[in-house]
Structures are given as structure tokens and as C-alpha cells.
Amino acid sequence: MLGAVWALLAPAGCVTVNIGAGAVAGTVSPTAYAHGAVAADHEAASRAGADMLRAGGNAVDAAVAASFTLSVVRPYSCGIGGGGFMVIHLPADPRHGRVETALNYREVAPGAVGPDFFEREANRGSSVRGGKAVAVPGTVAGLLLALERYGTLDRRVVLGPAIRAAEEGFVADAHYESAAAELIGKFELNPEWKERFPLVWGRFLDGGRVRAGCRVRLPEQARALRLIAEGGASAFYEGPVGEAVIEAARSAGGVLTAEDLRAYRVSEVEPLAFTFRGLRVLTMPPPSSGGVALGQMLGIFEAAWARSGVSAEGGTGAGSSWGVPPSAPQLHRLIEAMKHAFADRAEWLGDPAFATGPVAALLDPVYLGARAAMIEPERTQPPGRYGTREGPAADHGTSHLCAADRWGGAVSCTETINLEFGSLVGVDGFGFCLNNEMDDFTTERDRPNSFGLRQSARNLPAPGKRPLSSMTPTIVLSGERVRVIAGASGGPRIITGTAQVLLNVLLGDTDAAGAVGAPRVHHQWSPDVVRMERGYDRGPGRFAGIEAWRDLTRRGHRLEWADELADVQCILIVGEGAGRRVDAASDPRKGGAPDGH
């Protein structure tokens, strides 16, 4: 039967069109707008959001339109079968006045899943591919709640661009081809997947033939989006779409039920706020680990650099100022800060509805100063020296978009289905994939997940519990004025990528394009290795990059080259009043492009 479904889904052949060459990683064209902008990792999504701004909508309208469009054009990264986080700041919105909030529409574990659910499984891969990997999706509920409470435009208008993109199709770009090629290889190694996951193999991968320039059409997802546009969230969680979601998950061995879908609720909370260089930073609290880890990294780095005798962004002497890319001494201190943050992430964080973590204590300046004091300027240390086990002394699937409007409103939104095409389970009749977010739980104690992250028992699954996440949607404020909107995709590299882009714009005095195009490093404490992006060994700064490699090796770091570390989107607001400029950049690593007016 599955073979027959595949035959119906598979297009007659790849229809190719001519497309321009993709951007070379590390080069981004500066793009500035007078009134507002959207930066997403696909130009069609940025355009959808910008269309809402041009129609008089606010940043929330723009973000919701961009996100629904990403569900169509980035189906391996995010979509209506997944979940996410959104941080909103509306200082003077004409309809709502001042708003500062965070929406948690992360997926939740089905009611049948307990702490030892995956430990009892004979198949260790069941948390990654197939029905058991599927958590209850939250994207539709989260986006529509944002639109209803804080948007200004009609739901049908906002979903219009996504519906058109699904009907007319979109052109696969270089990043789509790259993501598909890796997955095609896995299908060839596991030929039974072609029958198990017909939507992914037949439609999204075109039976292994998809290439940049192919047009991908999703009329089935257009049908789902139309139902949502007409009926709201209930059209996804009940009725034909909800029934199809349950059938897809259960046919693939999952335990999702109609009650799980009906019971899903978005959690609206206060953003996590901390101060860096006199600026107020808004980001996500747990179950996102990203906000806490970002605050720790920036705080520890600033304190450590101050201990070196110069400020993080200036001073005297060679290597004292923040460079883009930074100097080896700066990289060393930043890497050490990353290791402390990820060590604490592994030990202390989880869904606060189930296990309270010491968030305030982890961000306390005294605690961060103590971690900074442990950093030795000339050498790195064994993994056991990072973070704390005793408790502080006080309490290629993910997508990010940024939106800024003419009234000073801002949205930072990160969404995911986890790995590429999530669980690979397709809702065939409606043209989208279901997430594999269950793998973000601690599925087996003392065993790392697909991103190599080790996590504590605080993150074991339980009915209705949300798994720990690295998503880090962030807004930086100077008083009430938005300075920067940023966030990323890329698993744990989201946190380190976002941190480095913020350092580039706040301390390195770069524009948005320079900030996202610069090479990056990543360390997540375990495994004990620094990943240095290939940009460090190419281009005008090649020799400085090689010298940094040698310097970090001398300090005891174990390094590996990486082709790509996270995909960051960024908007930088420059000036006020008539001179205000919205400087937007989409990361060239994923081939997106901003749009605005």
C-alpha cells in the first residue's frame, strides 16, 4: 500500500528552472530599509513577512506570515508539524500599546510516554525516526495565538503567501539540495525507508532526484493551510487534519492520540531578561536552554576579558579590541565561557513545569564572575572543571526569523521539527512532516542525543512535558528602543552562533551583514572539542585564522574544522526618527535573503 501512496505522491519528474548562483558563505550584501524588515532563511518567507509590513501590519503579522511560508519552503527545517518559541516587544503598537512577552509553543510529550519509555525500547533509533519520535505539534497554536492577541491583520491575509507558495510551488535552492543530498544517502543505506516514509522520499526528495532548480509543489499543504485560515487552530488539532496527524503517527508506530492534540496549550511567559554592557537583553526562559546559556556566555566572557586588563570592546595593546573575527586571546576566553554554560546546561536545565532549575542563580553576576575567575588565560582545563555540580549559591532542522516594524516593534522567532524532515513521518494527505522532538529529551540516561548533548534526569520525558531546547530568539534593547534582533538554527550551535553575532554588532561595530557573515567557533563542553568554521582558513583573514588555530592548540584546545556552524538571522536598528535605518541580514550559509520597506 505504501508503494502505491508513493506512486501517487511522486511527481512525473523534476521540473527545473534557471536560478542564480547562491551566495558564497561569508559574503552578505548589506540591506537597509527605512521602515521595517524581515530576515528569514528563505527569501520567499522574508517577502511574505515584508508584504504584511507594507500592508500596514506590525512585526507579529510579519513574523506569522513568514513562519507559515517557511513551513512550505523549508520543510526540512520547520513547519506546522513542529513547534517553537517567539519573543515579542511592541513599545508603541497602534492597537496593543506596550507588549513584552514570550510564547512557548514547544512540542510536548504524548500522554503515553513516561521517563523510561525509550529505555524500554529495543530499537535505539525510535526517538529519532518513526512514530514514537513524534511529540504533539505546537506551531499552529502558537502562531495563531500570537496573531490573535498581538497581530493586526486578518488570518486569511496573513496565511495567503504560504497558501500561494504551496499551490504554485517553490524552487529548491542550493541549501535544499545540500540537505536533501545528505538524507538521500541515508535512504539509500536504509532502503526500507522508501516504503516507510513515502512523502519525504517521493515528494520532498523526488525519489532521490531533487536538485537546486527543481520546483516543489505542495497542494496538499495548501489545503491544510486553507482549513487553518478559515477555522483557526481547531482546524489543525481536530477535524480532518488532526485525524490525519494521529493516523500518520500511529501507523508509524507512535502513541499520539486525539486527546493529546485537543489538550495542547501554548504557554505565555515573561521573557528571560539580563543586562549586557548596559543593554537589556530579552530571550527565552526554560525549557529553552538558549537564553540562560547566552546570558552565561556573555556574562562570563565580559568578566573574564575585564580580568585581562582591557575592556571587551576596547583598550590598548595588541589584540585588545573585539575583532571580527576576534583574536586568539578573545576566542580562548569565549570558548571557556561556552564550556561553562554548556556544562551548567547539562546539569541544571529542563522544563520548569516539571523541574525547577536555578535560573536566577546561574545568571547571577557573582556566580558568573566566579566562573570567569577560573579561566586560565594561557591554557584550557579538563571537562570536570566547568560549570557546577553542587548548585549555585542561590536560587539542519530548525529555522529562525526576525521582524521589525515602523513603530519600533520586534519579533524574534525560532521554530523546528528537530532533525531534517523531523521523524520522516509524513501526513501524506496534507503535505507536511511531523517532528522528532522526542529525541530532545533525555531518552536514555548517560547517553548523548543526536547533537552529542548530554542532559540530566531533569529532562527525562513525561506526559505533557516539553523537551529542553537550544533555541535562542533574542531582542536587545537600549531603554525602550530595539537595537538588535537575532537568533539562529543549528542545534546547540544556535546558542554560540547567536552569541557571536551579538558580540560582532555590539562590540565589533559591524553591520548586520558583517556580523552574520563572519566565521565562528563552537564548543558545547561535551565532546571536549572546539569546532572552528572553515571561514577562518579562507579569504583575506586566512593567515590570522591559521595563527588563531595554532594559538588555541598551544593553549591545550583540541580543534576540528567545520564547514558550517549555525545559520543566524539578524536585524540591527540604527538611529532614531527620520534617520532610523533597519539593517537586515540573512545568513549566507542557508541562502536566505531579507526583505522590507
C-alpha positions in Angstrom: 0.0 0.0 0.0 2.8 2.4 0.9 4.3 1.8 -2.5 1.0 2.8 -4.1 0.9 6.0 -2.0 4.5 6.8 -3.1 3.5 6.4 -6.7 0.6 8.9 -6.3 2.9 11.4 -4.5 5.9 11.2 -6.7 6.0 13.9 -9.4 6.4 12.8 -13.0 9.9 14.3 -13.0 11.8 17.2 -11.7 10.8 20.5 -13.4 13.9 22.6 -13.5 14.2 26.4 -13.8 17.2 28.6 -14.1 18.3 30.2 -10.8 21.1 32.5 -9.9 24.2 31.2 -8.1 23.8 31.1 -4.3 25.7 33.4 -2.0 29.1 32.3 -1.0 29.3 31.6 2.7 30.8 34.6 4.5 29.6 37.2 2.0 26.3 39.1 2.5 25.1 42.2 0.7 24.2 45.0 3.1 20.4 45.6 3.0 18.8 48.5 4.8 15.2 49.7 4.9 13.5 52.9 6.1 10.5 51.4 7.9 10.7 47.7 8.7 12.2 44.4 7.6 12.1 40.7 7.9 15.1 38.4 7.9 14.4 34.7 7.3 16.4 31.8 5.9 14.4 31.8 2.7 13.7 34.9 0.6 10.0 33.8 0.0 9.4 33.9 3.7 11.1 37.3 4.1 9.0 38.6 1.3 5.8 37.2 2.8 6.5 39.0 6.1 7.5 42.2 4.3 4.2 42.1 2.4 2.4 42.3 5.7 4.5 45.3 6.8 3.7 47.0 3.5 0.0 46.3 4.1 0.2 48.2 7.4 0.7 45.1 9.6 3.0 45.0 12.6 6.0 42.8 13.4 3.8 40.0 14.7 1.8 39.9 11.5 5.0 39.8 9.5 6.5 37.0 11.7 3.4 34.8 11.5 3.2 35.2 7.7 6.9 34.4 7.3 6.7 31.4 9.6 3.7 29.8 7.8 5.6 30.3 4.5 8.7 28.7 5.9 6.6 25.6 6.6 6.2 25.3 2.8 9.7 26.4 1.5 11.9 25.0 4.3 10.0 21.7 5.0 13.2 20.0 6.4 13.7 22.7 9.0 10.4 23.6 10.5 6.7 23.6 9.7 3.2 23.1 11.0 4.2 19.7 12.3 6.7 21.2 14.7 7.0 23.8 17.4 8.9 26.9 18.5 9.5 30.0 20.7 8.6 33.6 20.0 9.8 36.7 21.8 7.7 39.9 21.2 8.5 43.5 22.0 5.9 46.1 20.9 6.7 49.5 22.5 4.1 51.7 20.8 2.0 49.4 18.6 -1.2 51.3 17.4 -3.5 48.5 18.5 -1.9 47.0 21.6 0.3 49.6 23.2 3.4 48.2 25.0 3.8 44.5 24.9 6.7 42.4 26.2 6.1 38.7 26.2 7.4 35.3 25.2 5.3 32.5 23.6 6.3 28.9 24.3 4.7 26.6 21.7 7.3 23.9 22.0 6.0 20.4 21.3 5.0 18.2 24.3 5.3 14.5 25.0 2.2 12.4 24.4 0.3 11.1 27.4 1.5 7.6 27.0 5.2 8.5 27.3 6.9 8.1 30.7 10.6 8.6 31.9 11.7 5.1 30.8 9.7 4.9 27.6 12.7 4.9 25.3 14.9 2.9 27.7 12.5 0.0 27.4 12.6 0.2 23.6 14.7 -2.4 21.8 15.2 0.0 18.8 17.6 2.7 20.0 16.6 4.8 17.0 13.0 5.0 17.9 13.4 8.5 19.3 14.8 9.8 16.1 12.8 8.3 13.2 9.3 6.9 13.1 6.1 7.4 15.0 7.5 7.1 18.6 9.7 10.1 17.8 6.7 12.4 17.3 5.7 14.9 20.0 2.5 16.9 20.0 3.0 19.8 17.5 2.6 23.4 18.7 3.4 25.7 15.8 -0.1 26.3 14.6 -1.4 27.0 18.1 1.5 29.3 18.9 1.4 31.3 15.6 -2.4 31.8 15.8 -2.3 32.8 19.4 0.4 35.4 18.6 -1.7 36.7 15.7 -5.0 36.9 17.6 -3.5 38.6 20.7 -0.8 40.8 19.2 -1.3 41.0 15.4 -3.4 43.4 13.4 -4.3 41.7 10.1 -6.9 39.1 9.2 -5.8 35.5 9.5 -6.7 34.8 5.8 -4.5 37.7 4.7 -1.5 36.5 6.8 -1.7 32.9 5.6 -2.2 34.0 2.0 1.5 33.9 0.9 2.0 30.5 2.4 -1.0 29.1 0.6 0.2 30.6 -2.7 3.7 29.2 -2.2 2.3 25.7 -1.6 0.0 25.8 -4.6 2.3 27.4 -7.1 5.4 25.6 -5.7 8.8 26.9 -4.8 12.2 26.5 -6.4 14.6 24.3 -4.4 17.8 26.2 -3.8 21.4 25.1 -3.0 20.7 24.6 0.7 17.7 22.5 -0.1 19.8 20.3 -2.4 22.5 20.0 0.2 20.1 19.0 3.0 18.4 16.6 0.6 21.6 15.0 -0.6 22.6 14.0 2.9 19.2 12.5 3.6 19.1 10.7 0.2 22.3 9.0 1.2 20.6 7.7 4.4 17.6 6.5 2.4 20.0 4.5 0.1 21.6 2.9 3.2 18.1 2.2 4.6 16.1 1.2 1.5 13.1 0.2 3.6 12.6 3.9 4.5 11.4 4.5 0.9 8.3 2.5 1.8 8.0 3.7 5.4 8.3 7.4 4.6 6.7 7.9 1.1 6.0 11.7 1.4 9.6 12.5 2.2 11.1 10.1 -0.4 8.6 10.7 -3.2 7.7 14.4 -2.9 10.4 16.2 -1.0 13.3 14.2 -2.3 11.7 13.4 -5.7 12.8 9.7 -5.4 16.4 10.8 -4.9 16.4 13.2 -7.9 15.8 16.6 -6.3 18.3 19.3 -7.2 18.6 23.0 -7.0 16.3 24.5 -9.6 13.6 21.8 -9.2 10.1 23.2 -8.4 8.4 21.5 -5.4 4.6 21.9 -5.2 2.6 21.1 -2.1 -1.1 21.4 -3.0 -1.9 19.1 -0.1 -0.3 21.5 2.4 -2.2 24.4 0.7 -5.4 22.5 1.6 -4.3 22.3 5.3 -3.3 25.9 5.4 -6.7 26.9 3.9 -8.5 25.0 6.6 -6.4 26.7 9.2 -7.0 30.1 7.6 -10.8 29.5 7.7 -11.2 27.6 11.0 -8.2 28.7 13.2 -6.2 26.3 15.4 -9.1 23.9 15.9 -8.9 23.1 12.2 -5.4 21.6 12.8 -6.0 19.9 16.2 -9.4 18.4 15.3 -11.2 17.5 12.1 -9.6 16.0 9.0 -6.1 17.4 9.7 -6.0 16.3 13.3 -7.3 12.9 12.3 -4.6 12.6 9.6 -1.8 13.6 12.1 -2.9 10.9 14.5 -3.2 8.3 11.8 0.2 9.1 10.4 2.0 8.9 13.8 0.2 5.7 14.9 0.7 4.0 11.5 4.4 4.6 12.0 4.4 3.0 15.5 3.6 6.1 17.6 1.3 6.7 20.5 -0.2 10.1 19.7 -3.9 10.3 20.5 -6.8 12.7 19.7 -6.8 13.7 23.4 -3.1 14.7 23.1 -3.9 17.0 20.3 -7.0 18.5 22.0 -5.1 19.1 25.2 -2.2 21.1 23.7 -1.8 24.6 25.1 0.6 27.4 24.4 2.4 28.8 27.4 2.8 32.6 27.5 5.5 33.7 29.9 7.7 36.7 30.7 10.9 36.8 28.6 14.1 36.0 30.4 15.9 39.3 30.8 19.5 40.1 31.6 21.9 43.0 31.1 25.0 43.2 28.9 27.1 46.3 28.5 24.2 48.4 29.8 21.8 47.0 27.3 18.7 44.9 28.2 18.5 41.5 26.5 15.2 39.7 26.2 15.3 36.0 25.3 13.5 32.7 26.1 13.5 31.1 29.6 13.4 27.3 30.1 12.6 24.9 28.6 14.8 26.8 26.2 18.4 26.4 27.5 19.4 29.1 24.9 18.5 32.2 27.0 20.3 31.0 30.1 23.3 29.8 28.2 23.5 33.0 26.2 23.4 35.1 29.3 26.1 33.0 30.9 28.4 33.1 27.9 28.2 36.9 27.5 28.5 37.5 31.3 31.4 35.1 31.8 33.2 36.4 28.7 32.8 40.0 29.7 34.1 39.3 33.3 37.0 37.2 32.0 38.0 39.9 29.5 37.8 42.6 32.1 40.2 40.5 34.3 42.7 40.6 31.4 43.2 44.3 32.0 41.2 45.6 29.0 37.5 46.0 28.2 35.9 43.6 25.8 35.4 46.2 23.2 38.5 48.3 23.5 41.7 49.2 25.3 45.3 49.3 24.5 47.8 46.8 23.3 47.8 44.1 20.5 44.6 42.1 20.4 42.7 44.2 23.0 39.8 45.3 20.8 37.0 42.9 19.7 37.8 41.9 16.2 35.6 40.4 13.5 36.8 37.7 13.5 38.2 38.0 17.1 41.8 37.5 18.2 43.0 34.2 19.7 43.0 35.5 23.3 39.4 36.6 22.9 38.5 33.3 21.3 40.1 31.4 24.1 38.1 33.3 26.8 34.9 32.9 24.7 35.4 29.2 24.3 36.0 28.8 28.0 32.7 30.7 28.7 30.9 28.4 26.2 32.2 25.3 28.1 30.9 26.7 31.5 27.5 27.5 30.0 27.0 24.1 28.4 28.2 22.2 31.5 25.6 24.0 33.5 23.0 23.4 30.8 23.7 19.6 31.1 23.3 19.6 34.8 20.5 22.1 35.7 18.0 22.8 32.9 14.7 21.3 31.9 11.0 22.1 31.6 10.2 24.4 34.6 6.7 22.9 34.8 8.3 19.6 35.9 11.7 20.5 37.5 12.6 23.9 38.8 16.2 24.9 37.8 18.2 27.7 39.5 17.9 30.1 36.5 18.4 33.4 38.5 21.5 31.9 40.3 23.0 30.7 37.1 22.8 34.3 35.8 23.9 36.0 39.0 26.9 38.3 38.3 28.7 36.9 41.4 28.4 33.4 40.1 29.4 34.4 36.5 32.4 36.3 38.0 33.5 33.2 39.8 33.4 31.1 36.6 35.4 33.9 34.9 38.0 33.8 37.6 38.5 30.1 37.0 39.6 30.7 33.4 43.3 30.4 32.9 44.5 32.8 30.2 47.1 30.5 28.7 45.5 27.1 28.9 42.2 25.2 28.8 41.2 22.8 31.5 39.7 19.3 31.9 35.9 19.0 31.4 35.2 18.4 35.1 36.4 21.9 35.9 33.4 23.6 34.1 30.1 24.6 35.5 29.0 23.4 38.9 27.6 20.1 40.2 26.8 21.5 43.7 24.3 24.1 42.6 24.9 27.9 42.5 24.6 29.7 45.8 21.1 31.0 45.2 18.1 30.0 43.7 19.7 21.0 9.5 16.2 21.1 11.2 15.4 24.5 12.7 14.6 27.9 11.3 14.9 31.4 12.7 13.3 34.7 11.6 13.4 38.3 12.8 10.9 41.1 12.1 10.9 44.8 12.8 8.1 47.2 12.1 7.8 51.0 11.7 6.5 51.5 15.2 9.6 50.0 16.9 8.0 46.6 17.3 10.2 43.5 17.1 9.7 39.7 17.0 12.4 37.1 17.3 11.1 33.6 16.4 12.8 30.2 16.3 10.9 27.1 15.1 11.9 23.5 14.5 10.9 19.9 13.6 14.4 18.9 15.1 16.4 16.9 12.5 16.0 17.3 8.8 12.3 16.4 7.9 11.8 15.6 11.6 10.7 12.0 12.2 10.3 11.5 8.4 6.7 10.6 9.2 4.6 12.5 6.6 1.0 13.5 6.9 0.5 12.4 3.3 -2.9 13.9 2.6 -1.8 17.3 3.9 1.8 17.5 2.6 3.8 18.1 5.8 6.1 16.2 8.1 5.9 15.5 11.8 8.7 16.5 14.2 11.0 14.1 16.0 11.2 16.3 19.1 11.2 13.3 21.5 14.9 13.0 20.8 15.5 16.3 22.6 14.5 14.6 25.9 17.0 12.6 27.8 15.8 9.4 26.2 18.5 7.3 27.8 20.3 8.3 30.9 24.1 9.0 30.4 23.7 8.7 26.6 24.1 11.8 24.3 21.3 12.8 21.9 21.6 13.3 18.1 23.5 16.5 18.7 26.0 15.0 21.1 24.4 16.7 24.1 24.4 15.0 27.5 21.4 16.0 29.6 20.3 15.3 33.1 17.3 13.4 34.5 15.6 16.8 34.7 15.0 16.4 31.0 13.5 12.8 31.1 10.2 12.6 29.2 6.8 12.7 30.9 3.2 13.2 29.7 2.7 16.9 28.7 6.4 17.8 29.3 8.3 19.9 26.8 11.9 18.8 26.0 14.9 21.1 26.6 15.8 23.2 23.6 18.7 25.3 22.4 16.6 27.8 20.5 17.6 31.3 21.4 15.3 34.0 20.0 16.7 37.3 21.2 15.9 41.0 21.3 18.4 43.6 22.6 17.0 46.9 23.9 18.6 50.3 24.7 15.9 51.7 27.0 12.7 51.1 25.0 14.4 51.2 21.7 15.2 48.0 19.9 18.9 47.7 19.0 19.2 44.1 17.7 17.0 41.2 16.8 18.8 37.9 16.4 18.5 34.1 16.6 19.7 31.0 14.7 19.1 27.5 13.6 21.6 24.6 14.1 21.0 22.6 17.3 23.4 23.6 20.1 25.3 25.8 17.7 22.3 28.1 17.8 23.4 29.5 21.2 27.1 30.0 20.3 26.2 31.4 16.9 23.7 33.9 18.3 26.3 35.0 21.0 29.0 35.6 18.4 26.7 37.7 16.1 25.6 39.8 19.1 29.3 40.4 20.1 30.0 41.3 16.5 27.3 44.0 16.3 27.5 45.2 19.9 31.3 45.2 20.4 32.7 44.8 16.9 30.8 47.7 15.4 29.8 45.7 12.3 26.7 46.0 10.3 24.2 43.1 10.2 25.8 41.6 7.1 29.3 41.6 8.5 28.1 40.2 11.8 26.3 37.1 10.3 28.9 36.6 7.5 31.9 36.3 9.9 33.4 32.9 10.7 32.5 31.3 14.1 33.7 28.8 16.7 31.7 26.3 18.8 32.2 24.4 21.9 29.5 22.5 23.8 31.6 21.2 26.7 31.0 17.6 25.7 32.6 16.4 23.5 35.7 18.4 24.5 36.5 19.8 21.1 36.5 23.3 19.5 34.9 23.4 16.1 36.3 26.2 14.0 34.4 27.3 10.9 36.2 27.0 7.5 35.9 30.7 7.0 38.9 31.1 9.3 41.2 29.4 6.8 40.0 31.3 3.7 39.9 34.7 2.3 41.8 37.9 3.4 42.0 36.8 7.0 43.3 33.3 6.2 46.7 33.7 7.9 45.2 35.3 11.0 42.8 32.3 11.2 45.6 29.8 10.9 47.5 31.7 13.5 44.5 31.6 15.8 44.3 27.8 15.3 47.9 27.4 16.3 47.5 29.7 19.3 44.4 27.8 20.6 46.2 24.5 20.1 49.1 25.8 22.2 46.6 26.6 25.0 45.5 23.0 25.0 42.4 23.1 22.9 41.6 20.2 20.6 40.3 21.7 17.3 38.4 20.5 14.3 37.5 22.3 11.1 33.7 22.6 10.4 32.0 23.6 7.2 29.1 25.4 8.8 28.3 26.5 12.4 24.7 27.6 12.7 22.6 29.9 10.5 21.9 33.2 12.1 19.4 35.9 11.1 19.9 39.4 12.3 18.3 42.9 12.2 20.1 45.9 13.5 18.2 49.1 14.2 20.4 52.2 13.6 19.4 55.7 14.6 16.0 57.2 15.5 13.3 59.3 14.0 13.8 60.4 10.4 17.3 58.9 10.4 16.2 55.5 11.6 17.5 52.6 9.4 16.6 48.9 9.6 19.7 46.9 8.7 18.8 43.3 7.9 20.8 40.3 7.0 20.0 36.6 6.4 22.8 34.1 6.9 24.6 33.2 3.6 25.2 29.7 4.9 21.5 28.9 4.3 20.9 31.1 1.3 18.2 33.3 2.7 17.6 37.0 1.9 15.9 39.7 3.9 13.0 42.0 2.6 11.4 45.1 3.9 10.1 48.6 3.1 
